[in-house]
Amino acid sequence: MAAAGGGLGDHGEEPPPPPAEELAGYALHHYNADPGTAVKYELVEATESNYILAEQWYAHVNFVARPCGGAGKERLFIAEVHEQLHRDTMVPTCLRSLDAEDDRVGGIDDDEPWEVVSRADGARCCFACHGAIKHPKDGTCYRAGHRMDQLPLD
C-alpha cells in the first residue's frame, strides 16, 4: 500500500497492490466498527482479489469469514474497496455475502458471453476480474469493473 500522504500512481509509480488478506481486512474492519452491526466477523481466509483502475483505484476481493468467537458458519463474501486519496487506507463501497451459489457469477473469464450477463441499465458483470472472483449476479452493489475500459492492474 502507498505510504501515508501518497497514493497509488503518485509520481508515475505504482506500488504493488495490497495482498488479498489486507483488502479483506479493510472491509471487515469497517464493517465491524459500525455500532449498528449486530454480528461481528473475523477473517478465515482471503481467496481471490483484483485491483482495478476506474477513475480511482478499486479492488475486488473474495474472502471467507465467520462470526467472532467461532460460533456460526463460515460465509463467502465479496468486498469492493477503494483507495482514499493521499491516505494509507481503503474504504469499502460494497460488502456482501455470497451465501447462495445461484447468486454468484465470475468475472470476464467465465464461459457465458457478456450479452448473457448484461443488465437492463447497461452495466454488465465485472469485466476487470477473472472468473475465480465471484460477484453477485445483479452487479449493483459494486462500482468498478462494469465497463470494458476499466481494466485490472496486471
TIMI-474778 format. One record per residue (C-alpha): residue number from 1; residue in one letter; x negated, y, z negated. Coordinates in Angstrom, 2 decimals, decimal comma, m for minus. Last residue first. Layout:
% TIMI-474778
site num: NUM	residuo: A	c1: X	c2: Y	c3: Z
...
***
This chain:
% TIMI-474778
site num: 154	residuo: D	c1: 1,51	c2: m6,64	c3: 14,12
site num: 153	residuo: L	c1: 3,76	c2: m3,88	c3: 12,77
site num: 152	residuo: P	c1: 7,22	c2: m4,77	c3: 13,97
site num: 151	residuo: L	c1: 9,16	c2: m2,94	c3: 16,66
site num: 150	residuo: Q	c1: 11,91	c2: m0,41	c3: 16,55
site num: 149	residuo: D	c1: 12,21	c2: 0,14	c3: 20,32
site num: 148	residuo: M	c1: 14,61	c2: m2,82	c3: 20,62
site num: 147	residuo: R	c1: 17,10	c2: m1,11	c3: 18,37
site num: 146	residuo: H	c1: 18,70	c2: m2,74	c3: 15,33
site num: 145	residuo: G	c1: 15,41	c2: m3,21	c3: 13,49
site num: 144	residuo: A	c1: 15,79	c2: m0,70	c3: 10,68
site num: 143	residuo: R	c1: 18,89	c2: 0,37	c3: 8,76
site num: 142	residuo: Y	c1: 20,10	c2: m2,59	c3: 6,69
site num: 141	residuo: C	c1: 23,54	c2: m3,22	c3: 5,20
site num: 140	residuo: T	c1: 25,48	c2: m3,20	c3: 8,46
site num: 139	residuo: G	c1: 23,92	c2: m6,29	c3: 10,02
site num: 138	residuo: D	c1: 27,18	c2: m8,26	c3: 10,13
site num: 137	residuo: K	c1: 25,34	c2: m11,58	c3: 10,27
site num: 136	residuo: P	c1: 23,36	c2: m11,03	c3: 7,08
site num: 135	residuo: H	c1: 19,61	c2: m11,30	c3: 7,71
site num: 134	residuo: K	c1: 17,22	c2: m14,26	c3: 7,54
site num: 133	residuo: I	c1: 13,54	c2: m13,89	c3: 8,30
site num: 132	residuo: A	c1: 12,50	c2: m17,16	c3: 9,99
site num: 131	residuo: G	c1: 13,63	c2: m15,97	c3: 13,42
site num: 130	residuo: H	c1: 11,08	c2: m13,19	c3: 13,72
site num: 129	residuo: C	c1: 11,89	c2: m9,65	c3: 12,70
site num: 128	residuo: A	c1: 11,93	c2: m6,50	c3: 14,85
site num: 127	residuo: F	c1: 15,03	c2: m7,14	c3: 16,94
site num: 126	residuo: C	c1: 17,25	c2: m7,35	c3: 13,87
site num: 125	residuo: C	c1: 20,82	c2: m8,17	c3: 14,79
site num: 124	residuo: R	c1: 22,58	c2: m5,73	c3: 17,02
site num: 123	residuo: A	c1: 23,88	c2: m2,19	c3: 16,77
site num: 122	residuo: G	c1: 26,40	c2: m1,19	c3: 19,42
site num: 121	residuo: D	c1: 29,27	c2: m0,38	c3: 17,05
site num: 120	residuo: A	c1: 31,13	c2: m3,56	c3: 18,10
site num: 119	residuo: R	c1: 28,20	c2: m5,71	c3: 17,05
site num: 118	residuo: S	c1: 25,76	c2: m7,72	c3: 19,14
site num: 117	residuo: V	c1: 24,90	c2: m11,25	c3: 18,01
site num: 116	residuo: V	c1: 25,95	c2: m13,15	c3: 21,13
site num: 115	residuo: E	c1: 24,65	c2: m10,47	c3: 23,51
site num: 114	residuo: W	c1: 21,23	c2: m10,73	c3: 21,88
site num: 113	residuo: P	c1: 20,76	c2: m14,29	c3: 23,16
site num: 112	residuo: E	c1: 21,01	c2: m17,07	c3: 20,54
site num: 111	residuo: D	c1: 17,87	c2: m19,17	c3: 20,11
site num: 110	residuo: D	c1: 16,50	c2: m17,14	c3: 17,23
site num: 109	residuo: D	c1: 13,15	c2: m15,43	c3: 17,79
site num: 108	residuo: I	c1: 14,68	c2: m11,98	c3: 17,69
site num: 107	residuo: G	c1: 15,58	c2: m12,10	c3: 13,98
site num: 106	residuo: G	c1: 17,38	c2: m14,75	c3: 12,02
site num: 105	residuo: V	c1: 21,05	c2: m15,03	c3: 11,16
site num: 104	residuo: R	c1: 22,62	c2: m15,89	c3: 7,83
site num: 103	residuo: D	c1: 26,30	c2: m15,61	c3: 6,84
site num: 102	residuo: D	c1: 27,01	c2: m19,30	c3: 7,64
site num: 101	residuo: E	c1: 24,39	c2: m20,28	c3: 5,06
site num: 100	residuo: A	c1: 26,39	c2: m18,58	c3: 2,32
site num: 99	residuo: D	c1: 24,15	c2: m17,47	c3: m0,54
site num: 98	residuo: L	c1: 22,47	c2: m14,68	c3: 1,39
site num: 97	residuo: S	c1: 22,27	c2: m12,22	c3: m1,46
site num: 96	residuo: R	c1: 21,94	c2: m8,57	c3: m0,61
site num: 95	residuo: L	c1: 19,54	c2: m5,75	c3: m1,29
site num: 94	residuo: C	c1: 19,56	c2: m2,88	c3: 1,18
site num: 93	residuo: T	c1: 18,05	c2: 0,61	c3: 1,25
site num: 92	residuo: P	c1: 15,42	c2: m0,43	c3: m1,26
site num: 91	residuo: V	c1: 12,75	c2: 2,06	c3: m2,33
site num: 90	residuo: M	c1: 9,01	c2: 1,72	c3: m1,69
site num: 89	residuo: T	c1: 6,28	c2: 3,11	c3: m3,86
site num: 88	residuo: D	c1: 2,91	c2: 4,83	c3: m3,73
site num: 87	residuo: R	c1: 4,33	c2: 8,20	c3: m2,84
site num: 86	residuo: H	c1: 3,48	c2: 10,57	c3: 0,03
site num: 85	residuo: L	c1: 6,71	c2: 9,78	c3: 1,87
site num: 84	residuo: Q	c1: 8,73	c2: 7,12	c3: 0,08
site num: 83	residuo: E	c1: 8,26	c2: 3,95	c3: 2,06
site num: 82	residuo: H	c1: 11,33	c2: 1,94	c3: 2,92
site num: 81	residuo: V	c1: 12,74	c2: m1,28	c3: 1,52
site num: 80	residuo: E	c1: 15,09	c2: m3,75	c3: 3,16
site num: 79	residuo: A	c1: 15,94	c2: m6,66	c3: 0,94
site num: 78	residuo: I	c1: 17,20	c2: m10,10	c3: 1,81
site num: 77	residuo: F	c1: 18,10	c2: m12,54	c3: m0,91
site num: 76	residuo: L	c1: 18,19	c2: m16,31	c3: m1,49
site num: 75	residuo: R	c1: 19,57	c2: m17,40	c3: m4,85
site num: 74	residuo: E	c1: 18,30	c2: m19,63	c3: m7,67
site num: 73	residuo: K	c1: 20,99	c2: m20,91	c3: m9,99
site num: 72	residuo: G	c1: 21,77	c2: m19,81	c3: m13,49
site num: 71	residuo: A	c1: 19,95	c2: m19,71	c3: m16,80
site num: 70	residuo: G	c1: 16,20	c2: m19,18	c3: m16,30
site num: 69	residuo: G	c1: 15,82	c2: m16,28	c3: m18,71
site num: 68	residuo: C	c1: 16,20	c2: m13,68	c3: m16,01
site num: 67	residuo: P	c1: 18,74	c2: m14,74	c3: m13,38
site num: 66	residuo: R	c1: 17,05	c2: m16,39	c3: m10,42
site num: 65	residuo: A	c1: 15,29	c2: m15,05	c3: m7,36
site num: 64	residuo: V	c1: 14,34	c2: m16,37	c3: m3,91
site num: 63	residuo: F	c1: 12,94	c2: m13,93	c3: m1,39
site num: 62	residuo: N	c1: 13,45	c2: m12,64	c3: 2,10
site num: 61	residuo: V	c1: 11,77	c2: m9,37	c3: 3,05
site num: 60	residuo: H	c1: 12,49	c2: m6,65	c3: 5,58
site num: 59	residuo: A	c1: 10,14	c2: m3,68	c3: 5,54
site num: 58	residuo: Y	c1: 10,62	c2: m0,08	c3: 6,54
site num: 57	residuo: W	c1: 8,23	c2: 2,66	c3: 7,59
site num: 56	residuo: Q	c1: 9,69	c2: 5,88	c3: 8,97
site num: 55	residuo: E	c1: 11,21	c2: 6,86	c3: 12,32
site num: 54	residuo: A	c1: 11,79	c2: 3,11	c3: 12,77
site num: 53	residuo: L	c1: 8,39	c2: 1,47	c3: 12,18
site num: 52	residuo: I	c1: 8,94	c2: m2,06	c3: 10,88
site num: 51	residuo: Y	c1: 7,03	c2: m4,30	c3: 8,43
site num: 50	residuo: N	c1: 8,03	c2: m7,96	c3: 8,20
site num: 49	residuo: S	c1: 8,50	c2: m10,37	c3: 5,32
site num: 48	residuo: E	c1: 9,01	c2: m14,05	c3: 4,58
site num: 47	residuo: T	c1: 9,24	c2: m16,31	c3: 1,51
site num: 46	residuo: A	c1: 8,90	c2: m14,30	c3: m1,67
site num: 45	residuo: E	c1: 9,21	c2: m16,80	c3: m4,51
site num: 44	residuo: V	c1: 10,81	c2: m17,05	c3: m7,95
site num: 43	residuo: L	c1: 11,32	c2: m13,35	c3: m8,60
site num: 42	residuo: E	c1: 13,32	c2: m12,43	c3: m11,67
site num: 41	residuo: Y	c1: 16,90	c2: m11,22	c3: m11,68
site num: 40	residuo: K	c1: 19,03	c2: m9,07	c3: m14,01
site num: 39	residuo: V	c1: 22,76	c2: m9,80	c3: m14,23
site num: 38	residuo: A	c1: 25,08	c2: m6,99	c3: m15,36
site num: 37	residuo: T	c1: 23,65	c2: m4,21	c3: m13,18
site num: 36	residuo: G	c1: 25,22	c2: m0,92	c3: m14,25
site num: 35	residuo: P	c1: 22,05	c2: 0,18	c3: m16,04
site num: 34	residuo: D	c1: 20,18	c2: 0,08	c3: m12,69
site num: 33	residuo: A	c1: 16,56	c2: m0,78	c3: m13,51
site num: 32	residuo: N	c1: 17,12	c2: m4,42	c3: m12,44
site num: 31	residuo: Y	c1: 17,97	c2: m3,43	c3: m8,86
site num: 30	residuo: H	c1: 15,03	c2: m1,02	c3: m8,52
site num: 29	residuo: H	c1: 12,58	c2: m3,55	c3: m9,97
site num: 28	residuo: L	c1: 14,08	c2: m6,29	c3: m7,79
site num: 27	residuo: A	c1: 13,59	c2: m4,32	c3: m4,58
site num: 26	residuo: Y	c1: 10,05	c2: m3,17	c3: m5,38
site num: 25	residuo: G	c1: 9,10	c2: m6,71	c3: m6,47
site num: 24	residuo: A	c1: 10,40	c2: m8,17	c3: m3,21
site num: 23	residuo: L	c1: 8,03	c2: m5,86	c3: m1,32
site num: 22	residuo: E	c1: 5,13	c2: m6,78	c3: m3,63
site num: 21	residuo: E	c1: 5,75	c2: m10,51	c3: m3,21
site num: 20	residuo: A	c1: 6,00	c2: m10,11	c3: 0,58
site num: 19	residuo: P	c1: 2,49	c2: m8,66	c3: 0,74
site num: 18	residuo: P	c1: 2,08	c2: m4,92	c3: 1,34
site num: 17	residuo: P	c1: 1,28	c2: m3,96	c3: 4,91
site num: 16	residuo: P	c1: m2,39	c2: m3,42	c3: 5,74
site num: 15	residuo: P	c1: m3,36	c2: 0,22	c3: 5,80
site num: 14	residuo: E	c1: m2,51	c2: 2,13	c3: 8,95
site num: 13	residuo: E	c1: m4,91	c2: 4,87	c3: 9,92
site num: 12	residuo: G	c1: m4,12	c2: 7,89	c3: 12,05
site num: 11	residuo: H	c1: m4,95	c2: 10,34	c3: 9,25
site num: 10	residuo: D	c1: m1,75	c2: 9,34	c3: 7,44
site num: 9	residuo: G	c1: m0,03	c2: 6,36	c3: 9,14
site num: 8	residuo: L	c1: 1,28	c2: 4,86	c3: 5,95
site num: 7	residuo: G	c1: 1,49	c2: 7,47	c3: 3,29
site num: 6	residuo: G	c1: m0,93	c2: 9,33	c3: 1,14
site num: 5	residuo: G	c1: m0,40	c2: 11,11	c3: m2,17
site num: 4	residuo: A	c1: m0,73	c2: 7,91	c3: m4,13
site num: 3	residuo: A	c1: m2,81	c2: 5,39	c3: m2,21
site num: 2	residuo: A	c1: m1,16	c2: 3,52	c3: 0,60
site num: 1	residuo: M	c1: 0,00	c2: 0,00	c3: 0,00
***
